[in-house]
Amino acid sequence: MALGDLKNPRAIYAKGALFVLMGTLSAGLLLADAFSWKRVVLLWICVWAFCRAYYFAFYVVEHYV
């Protein structure tokens, strides 16, 4: 059975919520191990940088390159 495109809006929102939950839990576990504000800032920069890289790879390249 081949998987098709996900078209159900509720399933799409559920998938997005699961991504947020996964990210929140993994960040929480990373910080719970040894909390420090330095780790919080570095984790925030890491997430922000990967979001910008994703935007660049899939939007900027598609529309401007």
GROMACS elastic network, one bead per residue, 0.5 to 0.9 nm:
[ bonds ]
;  ai    aj funct       b0    kb
    3     6     6  0.85915   500
    4     7     6  0.87407   500
    6     9     6  0.82974   500
    6    11     6  0.74780   500
    6    12     6  0.69021   500
    7    10     6  0.88396   500
    7    11     6  0.77600   500
    7    12     6  0.73128   500
    8    11     6  0.52982   500
    8    12     6  0.62879   500
    8    13     6  0.88082   500
    9    12     6  0.50151   500
    9    13     6  0.62044   500
    9    14     6  0.85209   500
   10    13     6  0.51702   500
   10    14     6  0.60726   500
   10    15     6  0.85724   500
   11    15     6  0.60719   500
   11    16     6  0.85997   500
   12    15     6  0.50940   500
   12    16     6  0.62915   500
   12    17     6  0.86594   500
   13    16     6  0.50280   500
   13    17     6  0.61075   500
   13    18     6  0.85749   500
   14    17     6  0.50196   500
   14    18     6  0.61571   500
   14    19     6  0.87013   500
   15    18     6  0.50879   500
   15    19     6  0.63796   500
   15    20     6  0.88294   500
   16    19     6  0.51197   500
   16    20     6  0.63980   500
   16    21     6  0.86549   500
   17    20     6  0.50883   500
   17    21     6  0.61045   500
   17    22     6  0.85609   500
   18    22     6  0.60048   500
   18    23     6  0.85165   500
   19    22     6  0.50773   500
   19    23     6  0.61597   500
   19    24     6  0.85251   500
   20    23     6  0.51568   500
   20    24     6  0.60235   500
   20    25     6  0.85071   500
   21    24     6  0.51088   500
   21    25     6  0.60166   500
   21    26     6  0.84647   500
   22    25     6  0.52624   500
   22    26     6  0.60656   500
   22    27     6  0.85027   500
   23    26     6  0.52343   500
   23    27     6  0.60385   500
   23    28     6  0.84114   500
   24    27     6  0.52256   500
   24    28     6  0.59990   500
   24    29     6  0.85602   500
   25    28     6  0.50090   500
   25    29     6  0.60877   500
   25    30     6  0.85587   500
   26    29     6  0.51026   500
   26    30     6  0.61535   500
   26    31     6  0.86215   500
   27    30     6  0.50657   500
   27    31     6  0.61634   500
   27    32     6  0.84339   500
   27    40     6  0.88351   500
   27    43     6  0.76663   500
   28    31     6  0.51680   500
   28    32     6  0.58312   500
   28    33     6  0.86257   500
   29    32     6  0.50019   500
   29    33     6  0.63623   500
   30    33     6  0.56808   500
   30    34     6  0.74514   500
   30    35     6  0.81721   500
   30    39     6  0.87210   500
   31    34     6  0.56649   500
   31    36     6  0.74570   500
   31    39     6  0.70164   500
   31    40     6  0.71798   500
   31    43     6  0.89370   500
   32    35     6  0.56797   500
   34    39     6  0.84206   500
   35    38     6  0.85088   500
   35    39     6  0.68720   500
   35    40     6  0.77909   500
   36    39     6  0.53427   500
   36    40     6  0.65556   500
   36    41     6  0.89180   500
   37    41     6  0.62038   500
   37    42     6  0.85442   500
   38    41     6  0.52447   500
   38    42     6  0.61453   500
   38    43     6  0.85412   500
   39    42     6  0.50712   500
   39    43     6  0.59418   500
   39    44     6  0.84129   500
   40    43     6  0.52090   500
   40    44     6  0.61153   500
   40    45     6  0.86653   500
   41    44     6  0.50269   500
   41    45     6  0.61663   500
   41    46     6  0.85660   500
   42    45     6  0.50904   500
   42    46     6  0.61110   500
   42    47     6  0.86846   500
   43    46     6  0.50108   500
   43    47     6  0.62233   500
   43    48     6  0.85607   500
   44    47     6  0.52463   500
   44    48     6  0.60945   500
   44    49     6  0.85175   500
   45    48     6  0.50735   500
   45    49     6  0.59478   500
   45    50     6  0.85633   500
   46    49     6  0.52087   500
   46    50     6  0.62587   500
   46    51     6  0.86210   500
   47    50     6  0.53040   500
   47    51     6  0.61784   500
   47    52     6  0.87142   500
   48    51     6  0.51077   500
   48    52     6  0.62745   500
   48    53     6  0.86725   500
   49    52     6  0.51268   500
   49    53     6  0.61707   500
   49    54     6  0.86375   500
   50    54     6  0.60845   500
   50    55     6  0.85361   500
   51    54     6  0.51098   500
   51    55     6  0.62274   500
   51    56     6  0.86083   500
   52    56     6  0.60763   500
   52    57     6  0.85590   500
   53    57     6  0.60387   500
   53    58     6  0.85797   500
   54    57     6  0.51302   500
   54    58     6  0.60929   500
   54    59     6  0.80224   500
   55    58     6  0.54851   500
   55    59     6  0.53672   500
   55    60     6  0.66842   500
   55    61     6  0.88043   500
   56    59     6  0.56019   500
   56    61     6  0.62395   500
   56    62     6  0.87587   500
   57    60     6  0.63325   500
   57    61     6  0.56208   500
   57    62     6  0.77300   500
   58    61     6  0.60464   500
   58    62     6  0.60591   500
   58    63     6  0.86550   500
   59    62     6  0.51877   500
   59    63     6  0.60020   500
   59    64     6  0.81234   500
   60    63     6  0.53110   500
   60    64     6  0.54603   500
   60    65     6  0.70305   500
   61    64     6  0.55548   500
   62    65     6  0.62276   500
